[in-house]
Amino acid sequence: MSDAPEPHKDIDSHTGVETTGHEWDGLKELNNPAPRWWLIVWMLTIVWAIGYWVVYPSWPTLSGHTKGIAGWTQYDKLKHEQAEITQRQSGWLGKFHKASFPEIKQDPVLFEFARAGGEVVFKENCAACHGAGGEGRRGYPNLNDDDWLFGGTAEDIYNTINVGSHSTHPNTHAVAMPAFGAVMGREGMLTPAQIDDVATYVSYLRQPVASAAFTRGQAVFQQNCVSCHGEGGIGNRQMGAPRLNDAIWLYGGDKATLVQTITKGRAGVMPSWQSRMSDDSRRQVAIYVHSLGGGE
Amino acid sequence: MSLFETARKIYPRRVKGTFRSLKWLSMIVLLGIYYAAPWLRWDRGPHVPDQAILVDLVGQRGYFFGIEIWPQEVYLLVGVLILAAIGLFFATALLGRVWCGYACPQTVWTDLFVWVERFVQGDRNARRKLDESAWTLEKLWKKTLTHLIWLLIGAVTGGAWVFYFNDAPTLFSDLWHLDVSWSVLGWIMALTLSTYFMAGFARENVCTYMCPYARFQSAMFDKDTLIITYEAERGEPRGKHKKGESWDGKGHCIDCDSCVIVCPMGIDIRDGLQMQCISCGLCIDACNSVMDKIELPRGLIRYDTESNQRQRREGYRTLDIAHRKGGKTVVPPQKMRWVRPRTVAYALILSTVGSLMLSAIVLRPMTELTVNHARAPQFVRLSDGSVRNNYQIKILNKSHDDRAYHLSTQGLSQARLEVLAAGDEAVETLHVPANSVASFRVRVDTPEAPTHGRSDIRFLLSDTQNPVKTPESARHDSYFIR
């Protein structure tokens, strides 16, 4: 009995290493301690943590948390960083703030600053409807082309951004295309045959092709549409009535779509951005949109 | 078989001889280049750094004497790395692991550190005794001094490193005033510590366990590669030998262990070619000096090829034991097959890649044009039915003069081109200042046409000031969608 091995001195025969005495289905755990350097690093992290508790906010208390002797908070850090950014921007923003559209245009560097800022604002706020590059889609105008409902100068664009269309703004662009057909039980201003004729007329406005329907449609157009869309469909920006004799269609220029538009009417909506972003941002976005290619 | 070997400290003994001198020479030359190179000047004209070798991270340029690299040309670095790799293969196929033995930074700095150790603590036995002795005042100051010198060398190594990334004289004076950025201090610290640990402690373990080149250089070997060999035929049976005794029945190896105790890798070369051997030749020097002492010809351990050894073993060539000439031993010349399919192939690849690199550097254009077709929207239909595509172009003017260019298109009929400079100003002449990149927005309009889909368009950039010398500075192919 005396030379029986002590239970905690069980030496593994393969490796010559002492085992912990733990055994699972014949597998024994070797007692290889963690390396010394690892232990030292581990202890250092504990020391570090204690230092951290003292210096920084760390432990929750009943009514809040320990503040730490450095008095550091994430809010202060954020404020500090925001102040730094504002400070960095203030030079250019200050200059931009005071300059008018023509003055900005004359300073290429200021212009590019405004354009870059406008692009960011556009992608965050406008791209949802108008597309990432202002390419638009059905019902949402393409901002890269040279067709403008309410005018394409930087000032016009700025104004449209401010007031919107059918928005809550008191000065909003608000003239809608009425429904000329019978809608919701109401009797139509035009019969389906008349609508068909005027749609034919409008679809051939760019390249007129003489036909009976075209002539009949022209007469209907003269009586009902000219007041807004102008003689020959040249459009009216005061009203926001689109030009009809060009190659660009907001909802589609095929006859079926035109019949639908005339029958049911259209009223495009764009919110007013006046209360949603700063004046500087709205002017930057106007400059960006103006630079997309169709600006006047 | 043991799968694990505990680290043991190696105490290489001092040795004198041809290869030791070669190692000193290569150490002095290589360290000299490393420490001095950032101080070389190279005049490039005004507003451009005059440092011959400089990686200007802030200015985004790399300078190497007459060559100036833009970030766009970093692919050239790949070429340099390929050249270095093939160069290593070539040298290895010819001469074995000469890189490891003489030129590798790990070897060179370890050599320097061992020299410091020996200078302060004495040679092999003294160092070993010092390590085994209890802590005395003597041990304390010797150890402290050694480590201080090591750290100092490390600091100078890290210090030289940052000079490659900054104007050396300016940074040097800034360093004296401690007026440098944290990144500079951080890099100096990092290289100080890595030099200290790699050359002071890790040493041969780097070559044996960490270095991939050490492993795959064996694949570059063939039977005609120079390796360090032990002439077992001549040396065995080894054994002690007293002066004046007959050599009959005895090998020339007197088992003095000189070759083992000078080895910085801690191996016994008499066991044959080993993975750890860095081919530094110190065992050759050690053995030769012993052979001189016991008046036997040199070359019991020497640089030789496996094929030579085999031929001698099989009796095709006799073991040309050196003839004594006027009391001096002369090692007979070895037969070397320098021209082999392997070396020819490496030489061919090396010269091909080398000349490709050279022409890539020499012929690279001073003006570059890149054109990006706008994707949102791909095309714009205008009110008169014409179709517009937008492009963003970038012009790199790598010359040191301001340039004025003219842009035109090719391949698209009736294309109307409009170039907009900063500020949305339509320009005819595209001005790009010296040594810079300028971007322009370009609109290309085509009249309404029944064709749809994608067509090719080529943008041509010509230098309006040197139309004769460079009629077409740059071109870029793109596409047009309608």
Interface residues (C-beta under 8 A of the other chain):
Chain A: K105 Q106 D107 P108 V109 F111 E112 R115 G131 A132 G133 G134 E135 N142 N144 D145 D146 D147 R206 R243 D246 A247 I248 S291 G293 G294 G295
Chain B: A374 R375 A376 P377 V380 R381 L382 S383 D384 G385 R388 N390 A421 A422 G423 D424 E425 R443 E448
